[in-house]
Amino acid sequence: MSSFFTTPKKRKSSAPDTSRSKRSKAPRESTKKPARKPTVEDDEDISSGSDVEKNAALTDEEVEDEEEKNETAAERRLRLAQQYLENIQEEIDADEAVGFNAEDVDREIIASRLKDSVAEKKGKVYRFLAATYDYSKATASKFRMDTKTVASVAVCLPHIYTVTKDRYIVKWKIDGWKKPKRVAYVRGSRKYDVDHDGHIDDILTVAASSDGKFVVTGGKDHRMIVWDAETLKPLRVFKQHRAAVTGLAFRRNTNQLYSCSADRTCKVWSLDELAYIETLFGHQDEILGIAALAAERCVTVGSRDRTARLWKVVDETQLVFRGGGEGKRGNGFAEGSMDCVSMVDDDHFVTGSDNGMICFWSVHKKKPVATIPAAHGTYIPLAQGEQTAEEVSTDVPLPPVRPREITALAALPYSDIFFSGSYDGYIRAWQISEDKRKVLPLGRVGVPVANSTEVMEIDTQDNDTKKEDPERNVKGIINGLAVFEAPDSEEDLAVVAGVGKEFRLGRWASMEGQNSAVIFRIRKASMYAGSE
């Protein structure tokens, strides 16, 4: 037992191999010969300079690729920003005249472009232009075809597209200050021809894509038709709507399309694939107007449900804005229907109603920020001797004064200007204040300031629309408006109006006028000052 618990003896370590250690410490002589220095002999091949440059370029590219892989997110953003500035500088250098040194001007242009680009991506108003134009000296040019009422207009420079209630689609070309020329037109077939690829009933709305590839129309026949903008040939007929298609709007700088209908739905389409995407529900009555800008959202108005709805397509949510007010002045004209809409920027829009009120809305408030009651004045529906068949009509009370409905709205995107139309014979211009809390009248387009009583105060006098007024430059009902910057000069604005004797959606009234389109050219006040 005692032997079991005894500590074992330590192993005897082997003696170190002194011979090996001595050998390892001794310097080892290399058996290889030293490398020869490269020398150029007469019979050696010399690589060409292009090969050397090519190899150097390849190594530079490999180094750049390696650097891009190893760079952080902040370094990548900085690199892209520098690259963007270099591209802008190259564009400016290409446009500048040879030998003109304008470094300071270039810096200002680059800064301005960067500021505008950021503002537009944020969807904010960044162009305050309203006060720079002279609306009273605008020049008008009428162009027409022998058709019925013009129901809607759309613009994709240098072309204007008009649609009429007798199924015409007409393409016009803008040529500077000249009267637009008709380029092409197409007419739909007779009613109930269900096999026809075009429209078989009244065309109510039109929209044109910003890239100039597509023109889309919608009508009472429940059809939405996509046309080739170049030839006006139908590409696809969509029949998903179950009632009249009343409004169309393209998302800015894309081929994503929004449509609205009397079936109380709004639909989203992708025209790159000519495909339907989804349907948006929420309105309680017919949707009569729709508008959109760069963000993936649109605004609609629901006529007699008296609501405007902002649809956030990506989030699949909607914001509801309820109308129905009488305005701050309490003029007694109750709102019965909200009929038209136009977007100012991604957070603000304007609506027009049947009680003549224009409302300016912010998506951050449920009630309008500013209201303009009876924006296009009032009128007496019947004259003294027309309301009764009696010989003596002095005892018969006159019908109440009525406001003129707002039939069309159009805003210059991301600016402080918008225009409105009705049937008083004028297009009226409005300015949004810089703090976005007020809407100020700028006067009637094309009417001298001395004769325009609306410059300081809105005209609410009882004017009979049937009386001839030499100053009325738009005789009839304005069913559609479009505003854009003139193609030959960024200093000028152009406003196109689609005019008819009847309302776009019905024949419940008939006005004296002409079925046509009118284009106004508005120049800056500084241009007239220079000419004088």
C-alpha positions as CSV (number, residue, x, y, z in Angstrom):
1,M,0.0,0.0,0.0
2,S,2.7,2.4,0.9
3,S,4.2,1.9,-2.5
4,F,0.9,2.9,-4.1
5,F,1.0,6.5,-2.6
6,T,4.6,7.1,-3.1
7,T,5.5,10.0,-5.5
8,P,6.8,8.8,-8.7
9,K,10.3,9.7,-9.8
10,K,10.8,12.5,-12.2
11,R,11.6,11.5,-15.7
12,K,15.1,11.9,-16.7
13,S,15.2,14.6,-19.4
14,S,17.2,13.7,-22.4
15,A,20.3,15.7,-22.9
16,P,20.1,18.5,-25.4
17,D,21.4,17.9,-28.9
18,T,24.2,20.3,-28.9
19,S,25.2,19.5,-32.4
20,R,21.8,20.5,-33.8
21,S,21.6,23.8,-31.9
22,K,25.1,24.7,-33.0
23,R,24.1,24.0,-36.6
24,S,20.9,26.1,-36.3
25,K,22.8,29.1,-34.9
26,A,25.4,29.0,-37.6
27,P,24.6,31.3,-40.6
28,R,23.2,29.3,-43.4
29,E,24.8,29.9,-46.7
30,S,22.3,30.3,-49.6
31,T,22.6,28.0,-52.4
32,K,20.7,30.3,-54.8
33,K,22.5,32.8,-56.9
34,P,21.6,36.5,-56.3
35,A,18.9,37.9,-58.5
36,R,20.1,39.7,-61.5
37,K,19.2,43.3,-62.0
38,P,17.1,43.8,-65.1
39,T,19.1,45.1,-67.9
40,V,18.0,46.0,-71.4
41,E,19.7,44.0,-74.0
42,D,19.6,44.5,-77.7
43,D,17.7,41.3,-78.3
44,E,15.0,41.8,-75.5
45,D,11.4,42.8,-76.2
46,I,10.3,46.1,-74.7
47,S,6.6,46.5,-73.7
48,S,4.8,49.2,-75.4
49,G,3.7,52.4,-73.6
50,S,0.0,51.5,-74.1
51,D,0.4,48.2,-72.3
52,V,2.0,49.9,-69.4
53,E,-0.7,52.5,-69.3
54,K,-3.4,49.8,-69.6
55,N,-1.9,47.8,-66.7
56,A,-1.7,51.0,-64.6
57,A,-5.3,51.8,-65.4
58,L,-6.3,48.3,-64.4
59,T,-4.5,48.6,-61.1
60,D,-6.1,52.0,-60.5
61,E,-9.5,50.6,-61.1
62,E,-8.8,47.7,-58.8
63,V,-7.7,50.1,-56.1
64,E,-10.8,52.2,-56.6
65,D,-13.0,49.1,-56.4
66,E,-11.2,48.1,-53.2
67,E,-11.7,51.6,-51.7
68,E,-15.4,51.6,-52.6
69,K,-15.8,48.2,-50.8
70,N,-14.0,49.4,-47.7
71,E,-15.6,52.9,-47.5
72,T,-18.1,53.7,-44.8
73,A,-21.7,55.0,-45.4
74,A,-20.6,58.6,-44.7
75,E,-17.7,58.4,-47.1
76,R,-20.0,57.0,-49.8
77,R,-22.4,59.9,-49.4
78,L,-19.6,62.3,-49.6
79,R,-18.2,60.7,-52.8
80,L,-21.7,60.7,-54.4
81,A,-22.2,64.3,-53.5
82,Q,-18.8,65.3,-55.0
83,Q,-19.7,63.3,-58.2
84,Y,-23.0,65.0,-58.4
85,L,-21.4,68.4,-58.2
86,E,-18.9,67.5,-60.9
87,N,-21.7,66.4,-63.2
88,I,-23.5,69.7,-62.7
89,Q,-20.3,71.6,-63.3
90,E,-19.8,69.7,-66.6
91,E,-23.3,70.6,-67.7
92,I,-22.7,74.3,-66.9
93,D,-19.4,74.3,-68.7
94,A,-20.9,72.7,-71.8
95,D,-23.6,75.4,-71.9
96,E,-21.3,78.4,-71.3
97,A,-19.9,80.3,-74.2
98,V,-16.2,79.7,-74.9
99,G,-13.9,82.2,-73.3
100,F,-16.5,83.4,-70.8
101,N,-15.2,83.3,-67.2
102,A,-18.1,82.9,-64.8
103,E,-16.9,81.1,-61.8
104,D,-19.1,83.1,-59.4
105,V,-22.1,82.6,-61.6
106,D,-21.4,78.9,-61.8
107,R,-21.3,78.7,-58.0
108,E,-24.7,80.4,-57.8
109,I,-26.3,78.2,-60.4
110,I,-25.0,75.1,-58.7
111,A,-26.2,76.2,-55.3
112,S,-29.6,77.2,-56.8
113,R,-30.0,73.8,-58.5
114,L,-29.0,71.9,-55.4
115,K,-31.5,73.9,-53.3
116,D,-34.3,73.4,-55.8
117,S,-33.5,69.7,-56.1
118,V,-33.7,69.2,-52.3
119,A,-36.9,71.2,-52.0
120,E,-38.6,69.3,-54.8
121,K,-37.6,66.0,-53.3
122,K,-39.0,67.1,-49.9
123,G,-42.2,68.2,-51.8
124,K,-42.2,71.8,-50.5
125,V,-43.0,75.1,-52.2
126,Y,-39.7,76.6,-53.2
127,R,-40.6,79.0,-56.1
128,F,-42.2,82.3,-55.1
129,L,-43.1,83.7,-58.5
130,A,-46.6,85.1,-58.2
131,A,-45.5,88.7,-57.7
132,T,-43.1,88.8,-60.6
133,Y,-45.7,88.4,-63.4
134,D,-48.0,90.9,-65.0
135,Y,-51.3,89.1,-65.4
136,S,-53.2,92.1,-66.8
137,K,-51.1,92.2,-70.0
138,A,-51.4,88.5,-70.8
139,T,-52.1,87.8,-74.5
140,A,-54.7,85.2,-75.5
141,S,-54.9,82.9,-78.6
142,K,-57.9,80.8,-79.3
143,F,-57.7,77.5,-81.2
144,R,-60.6,75.2,-82.0
145,M,-62.0,72.4,-84.1
146,D,-65.6,71.9,-85.1
147,T,-66.6,69.8,-82.1
148,K,-68.9,69.9,-79.1
149,T,-67.9,71.1,-75.6
150,V,-64.2,70.8,-74.7
151,A,-64.2,68.7,-71.5
152,S,-60.6,68.6,-70.5
153,V,-57.0,69.6,-71.5
154,A,-53.6,68.2,-70.8
155,V,-50.1,69.4,-71.7
156,C,-46.8,67.6,-72.5
157,L,-44.5,70.1,-74.2
158,P,-44.5,70.9,-77.0
159,H,-48.0,69.5,-77.4
160,I,-51.5,70.2,-76.0
161,Y,-54.2,67.5,-75.9
162,T,-57.9,68.3,-75.8
163,V,-60.9,66.0,-75.5
164,T,-64.5,66.7,-76.3
165,K,-68.0,65.4,-75.5
166,D,-68.4,64.1,-79.0
167,R,-65.5,61.7,-78.6
168,Y,-62.7,63.7,-80.2
169,I,-59.1,63.5,-79.1
170,V,-57.1,66.4,-80.7
171,K,-53.4,66.9,-80.6
172,W,-52.0,70.5,-81.0
173,K,-48.4,71.7,-81.3
174,I,-47.2,74.9,-79.5
175,D,-45.0,77.1,-81.6
176,G,-43.8,80.1,-79.6
177,W,-46.2,83.0,-79.7
178,K,-48.1,81.6,-82.7
179,K,-51.5,80.0,-82.6
180,P,-51.2,76.2,-81.8
181,K,-51.5,74.0,-84.9
182,R,-53.5,70.8,-85.1
183,V,-51.3,67.8,-85.6
184,A,-53.6,64.9,-85.3
185,Y,-57.0,63.8,-84.1
186,V,-59.0,60.7,-83.5
187,R,-62.7,60.2,-83.0
188,G,-64.5,57.4,-81.2
189,S,-67.2,55.2,-82.7
190,R,-70.9,55.4,-82.3
191,K,-72.5,54.4,-79.0
192,Y,-73.0,50.8,-78.1
193,D,-70.2,49.6,-80.4
194,V,-68.7,47.5,-77.7
195,D,-66.1,45.9,-80.0
196,H,-64.5,49.3,-80.8
197,D,-61.0,50.0,-79.4
198,G,-61.8,53.7,-78.7
199,H,-64.4,55.6,-76.8
200,I,-68.1,55.0,-77.5
201,D,-69.5,57.8,-75.3
202,D,-68.5,61.3,-74.1
203,I,-64.8,61.7,-73.2
204,L,-64.6,63.5,-69.8
205,T,-60.9,63.7,-68.9
206,V,-57.3,63.4,-70.4
207,A,-53.8,63.2,-69.0
208,A,-50.4,63.1,-70.7
209,S,-47.2,61.5,-69.3
210,S,-44.2,63.7,-68.7
211,D,-41.9,61.6,-71.0
212,G,-44.3,62.1,-74.0
213,K,-45.0,58.4,-74.5
214,F,-48.6,58.0,-73.3
215,V,-51.9,59.9,-73.5
216,V,-54.7,58.5,-71.3
217,T,-58.4,59.3,-71.7
218,G,-61.5,58.4,-69.6
219,G,-65.2,58.7,-70.5
220,K,-68.8,58.0,-69.7
221,D,-68.4,54.5,-71.3
222,H,-66.5,53.3,-68.2
223,R,-63.4,53.0,-70.3
224,M,-59.9,54.2,-69.6
225,I,-57.8,54.1,-72.8
226,V,-54.0,54.4,-73.2
227,W,-52.9,55.9,-76.5
228,D,-49.5,56.2,-78.1
229,A,-48.8,60.0,-77.9
230,E,-47.0,60.0,-81.2
231,T,-49.6,58.4,-83.4
232,L,-52.8,58.5,-81.2
233,K,-53.2,54.8,-81.7
234,P,-54.8,52.8,-78.8
235,L,-52.4,50.6,-76.8
236,R,-54.7,49.2,-74.2
237,V,-58.3,49.6,-73.1
238,F,-59.0,49.2,-69.4
239,K,-62.6,48.4,-68.3
240,Q,-62.1,47.9,-64.5
241,H,-64.1,51.0,-63.6
242,R,-67.9,50.3,-63.2
243,A,-69.0,53.9,-63.9
244,A,-67.8,57.0,-65.8
245,V,-64.1,57.7,-65.5
246,T,-64.1,61.4,-64.3
247,G,-60.4,62.1,-63.5
248,L,-56.8,61.1,-64.4
249,A,-53.5,62.2,-63.0
250,F,-49.9,61.1,-63.6
251,R,-47.4,60.9,-60.8
252,R,-44.8,63.6,-61.6
253,N,-41.9,62.4,-63.8
254,T,-43.1,58.8,-63.8
255,N,-45.6,56.6,-65.7
256,Q,-47.6,55.7,-62.6
257,L,-51.2,56.8,-63.1
258,Y,-54.1,57.5,-60.8
259,S,-57.7,57.4,-62.0
260,C,-61.0,58.2,-60.3
261,S,-64.5,57.3,-61.2
262,A,-68.2,57.8,-60.4
263,D,-68.1,54.3,-59.0
264,R,-66.5,55.9,-55.9
265,T,-63.2,54.3,-56.3
266,C,-59.7,55.5,-57.1
267,K,-57.3,53.1,-59.0
268,V,-53.6,52.9,-59.4
269,W,-51.9,51.9,-62.7
270,S,-48.4,51.3,-64.0
271,L,-48.2,52.2,-67.7
272,D,-44.7,50.9,-68.1
273,E,-46.2,47.4,-67.9
274,L,-49.7,48.6,-69.0
275,A,-51.0,47.0,-65.8
276,Y,-53.5,47.5,-63.0
277,I,-52.1,47.7,-59.5
278,E,-54.7,48.3,-56.8
279,T,-58.0,50.0,-55.9
280,L,-58.5,52.6,-53.2
281,F,-61.9,52.8,-51.3
282,G,-63.3,55.4,-49.0
283,H,-65.5,58.0,-50.8
284,Q,-69.2,57.9,-50.2
285,D,-70.2,59.5,-53.5
286,E,-68.9,60.1,-57.0
287,I,-65.2,61.2,-57.2
288,L,-65.1,64.1,-59.6
289,G,-61.4,65.3,-59.4
290,I,-58.0,63.9,-58.7
291,A,-54.5,65.5,-58.5
292,A,-50.9,64.2,-57.9
293,L,-47.3,65.4,-57.8
294,A,-43.9,63.6,-57.2
295,A,-44.7,61.8,-54.0
296,E,-46.5,58.5,-54.2
297,R,-49.8,60.0,-53.1
298,C,-52.8,61.6,-54.6
299,V,-55.8,63.8,-53.6
300,T,-59.4,63.3,-54.6
301,V,-62.7,65.2,-54.1
302,G,-65.9,63.3,-53.6
303,S,-68.6,65.7,-54.8
304,R,-71.7,65.4,-52.6
305,D,-69.9,63.6,-49.7
306,R,-68.1,67.0,-49.4
307,T,-64.7,65.5,-48.5
308,A,-61.2,65.6,-49.9
309,R,-59.0,62.6,-49.3
310,L,-55.3,62.3,-49.4
311,W,-54.3,58.8,-50.3
312,K,-50.9,57.6,-49.1
313,V,-50.4,54.7,-51.5
314,V,-47.3,53.1,-49.9
315,D,-48.7,53.3,-46.4
316,E,-52.2,52.2,-47.5
317,T,-53.7,55.0,-45.5
318,Q,-55.9,58.0,-46.2
319,L,-56.5,61.4,-44.6
320,V,-60.1,62.8,-44.7
321,F,-60.7,66.6,-45.0
322,R,-64.3,67.6,-44.6
323,G,-65.8,70.7,-46.3
324,G,-69.3,72.0,-46.0
325,G,-68.5,75.4,-44.6
326,E,-69.8,78.8,-45.7
327,G,-66.5,80.7,-45.4
328,K,-65.4,83.2,-42.8
329,R,-67.7,85.9,-44.2
330,G,-70.8,83.8,-43.6
331,N,-72.4,84.7,-47.0
332,G,-75.0,82.0,-46.6
333,F,-73.9,79.9,-49.6
334,A,-73.8,76.4,-48.2
335,E,-71.4,73.9,-49.9
336,G,-73.3,71.1,-51.6
337,S,-70.5,69.5,-53.7
338,M,-66.7,69.5,-53.9
339,D,-65.9,69.4,-57.6
340,C,-62.3,70.0,-58.4
341,V,-58.8,69.9,-56.9
342,S,-55.2,70.8,-57.6
343,M,-52.0,70.1,-55.6
344,V,-49.7,73.0,-54.8
345,D,-47.0,70.8,-53.2
346,D,-46.9,67.5,-51.4
347,D,-48.4,69.0,-48.2
348,H,-50.9,71.6,-49.6
349,F,-53.7,71.6,-52.1
350,V,-56.7,73.7,-53.2
351,T,-60.3,72.6,-53.8
352,G,-63.3,74.3,-55.6
353,S,-67.0,73.8,-54.7
354,D,-70.4,74.4,-56.2
355,N,-71.0,77.4,-53.8
356,G,-68.1,79.3,-55.5
357,M,-65.7,78.8,-52.6
358,I,-62.0,78.0,-53.1
359,C,-60.4,76.3,-50.0
360,F,-56.6,76.1,-49.4
361,W,-55.7,73.0,-47.3
362,S,-52.7,71.7,-45.4
363,V,-52.3,68.0,-44.7
364,H,-51.5,68.9,-41.1
365,K,-55.0,70.5,-40.5
366,K,-58.4,69.0,-40.8
367,K,-60.0,72.4,-41.7
368,P,-59.0,74.7,-44.5
369,V,-56.2,77.1,-43.8
370,A,-57.9,79.8,-46.0
371,T,-61.2,80.2,-47.8
372,I,-62.4,82.5,-50.6
373,P,-66.2,82.6,-50.7
374,A,-67.8,83.4,-54.1
375,A,-64.4,83.6,-55.7
376,H,-66.0,84.2,-59.2
377,G,-68.8,86.4,-58.1
378,T,-72.6,85.9,-58.0
379,Y,-75.4,86.2,-60.5
380,I,-79.2,86.2,-60.6
381,P,-80.5,83.0,-62.4
382,L,-83.5,84.8,-64.0
383,A,-84.1,88.4,-65.0
384,Q,-87.1,90.4,-63.8
385,G,-89.4,89.3,-66.7
386,E,-88.2,85.7,-67.1
387,Q,-89.3,84.2,-63.8
388,T,-93.0,84.2,-64.6
389,A,-95.5,84.3,-67.5
390,E,-97.7,87.0,-65.9
391,E,-97.9,90.3,-67.6
392,V,-97.3,92.2,-64.4
393,S,-94.3,90.6,-62.6
394,T,-93.5,93.3,-60.1
395,D,-95.2,91.3,-57.3
396,V,-93.3,88.1,-58.0
397,P,-90.2,87.8,-55.8
398,L,-86.9,87.4,-57.7
399,P,-85.0,84.2,-57.2
400,P,-82.1,84.4,-54.8
401,V,-78.6,85.4,-55.8
402,R,-76.4,82.4,-56.6
403,P,-72.6,82.0,-56.6
404,R,-70.9,80.8,-59.7
405,E,-69.5,77.3,-59.3
406,I,-65.7,76.6,-59.4
407,T,-65.4,74.4,-62.5
408,A,-61.6,74.1,-62.9
409,L,-58.4,74.6,-60.9
410,A,-54.7,74.4,-61.9
411,A,-51.5,75.2,-59.8
412,L,-48.0,75.6,-61.0
413,P,-46.2,72.8,-59.1
414,Y,-44.1,73.8,-56.1
415,S,-44.9,77.5,-56.5
416,D,-47.2,80.1,-55.0
417,I,-49.5,80.5,-58.0
418,F,-52.7,78.9,-59.0
419,F,-55.6,79.7,-61.3
420,S,-59.3,79.1,-61.2
421,G,-62.1,79.0,-63.8
422,S,-65.9,79.3,-63.9
423,Y,-68.3,80.8,-66.3
424,D,-68.0,84.5,-65.6
425,G,-65.7,84.9,-68.6
426,Y,-62.4,85.1,-66.9
427,I,-59.5,83.0,-65.6
428,R,-58.5,84.4,-62.2
429,A,-55.0,84.2,-60.7
430,W,-54.3,83.7,-57.0
431,Q,-51.2,84.0,-54.8
432,I,-50.4,81.9,-51.7
433,S,-48.7,83.9,-49.0
434,E,-45.2,83.0,-48.0
435,D,-46.3,81.8,-44.6
436,K,-49.0,79.6,-46.4
437,R,-51.8,81.0,-44.3
438,K,-53.5,83.3,-46.8
439,V,-54.7,83.4,-50.4
440,L,-54.5,86.7,-52.2
441,P,-56.2,87.7,-55.4
442,L,-53.9,88.7,-58.3
443,G,-56.7,89.8,-60.7
444,R,-58.2,88.5,-63.9
445,V,-55.8,87.2,-66.5
446,G,-55.7,89.3,-69.6
447,V,-57.8,92.2,-68.2
448,P,-56.2,95.6,-67.6
449,V,-55.7,96.5,-64.0
450,A,-57.7,99.7,-64.4
451,N,-60.8,97.6,-65.3
452,S,-60.2,94.8,-62.9
453,T,-62.1,95.5,-59.7
454,E,-60.9,92.2,-58.2
455,V,-57.3,93.3,-57.7
456,M,-58.1,94.8,-54.2
457,E,-61.5,93.3,-53.6
458,I,-63.3,90.3,-54.9
459,D,-66.2,91.2,-57.2
460,T,-69.5,90.0,-55.8
461,Q,-71.9,92.2,-57.8
462,D,-74.9,90.7,-59.6
463,N,-73.6,90.2,-63.1
464,D,-75.8,88.4,-65.6
465,T,-73.6,86.0,-67.6
466,K,-75.8,86.4,-70.7
467,K,-74.9,90.0,-71.2
468,E,-72.1,90.8,-73.5
469,D,-69.0,92.1,-71.9
470,P,-66.3,93.3,-74.2
471,E,-63.7,92.4,-71.5
472,R,-64.7,88.8,-71.2
473,N,-61.9,86.9,-72.9
474,V,-63.2,83.4,-72.1
475,K,-66.8,83.2,-73.2
476,G,-68.3,80.0,-72.0
477,I,-67.8,77.5,-69.3
478,I,-64.2,76.7,-68.3
479,N,-64.2,72.9,-68.0
480,G,-60.4,72.3,-67.7
481,L,-57.2,74.2,-66.9
482,A,-53.5,73.5,-67.3
483,V,-50.6,75.7,-66.4
484,F,-46.9,75.3,-67.5
485,E,-43.8,77.3,-68.2
486,A,-43.5,78.3,-71.8
487,P,-41.2,76.0,-73.8
488,D,-39.3,78.8,-75.6
489,S,-38.8,80.9,-72.5
490,E,-38.6,79.9,-68.8
491,E,-39.5,83.5,-67.9
492,D,-43.0,83.1,-69.3
493,L,-46.1,81.2,-68.0
494,A,-48.8,79.7,-70.2
495,V,-52.3,78.8,-69.1
496,V,-54.6,76.7,-71.3
497,A,-58.3,76.5,-70.8
498,G,-60.8,74.1,-72.3
499,V,-64.1,76.0,-72.9
500,G,-67.6,74.9,-73.9
501,K,-71.2,75.9,-73.9
502,E,-72.1,73.1,-71.5
503,F,-70.7,71.7,-68.3
504,R,-68.3,68.8,-68.5
505,L,-70.5,66.3,-66.7
506,G,-74.0,67.3,-67.9
507,R,-76.3,69.6,-69.8
508,W,-78.2,71.2,-66.9
509,A,-77.1,74.7,-68.1
510,S,-76.1,76.2,-71.4
511,M,-74.0,79.4,-71.8
512,E,-73.3,81.6,-74.7
513,G,-69.8,81.0,-76.0
514,Q,-67.7,78.9,-78.3
515,N,-66.5,75.3,-78.0
516,S,-62.8,75.9,-78.1
517,A,-59.5,76.1,-76.2
518,V,-57.7,79.3,-75.2
519,I,-54.0,79.7,-74.4
520,F,-52.8,82.7,-72.4
521,R,-49.2,83.8,-72.3
522,I,-48.2,85.7,-69.1
523,R,-44.9,87.5,-69.1
524,K,-42.9,88.9,-66.2
525,A,-43.4,92.5,-65.3
526,S,-39.7,93.2,-65.8
527,M,-40.1,92.3,-69.5
528,Y,-42.7,95.0,-70.1
529,A,-40.6,97.5,-68.1
530,G,-37.7,96.8,-70.4
531,S,-39.8,97.3,-73.5
532,E,-41.1,100.6,-72.3
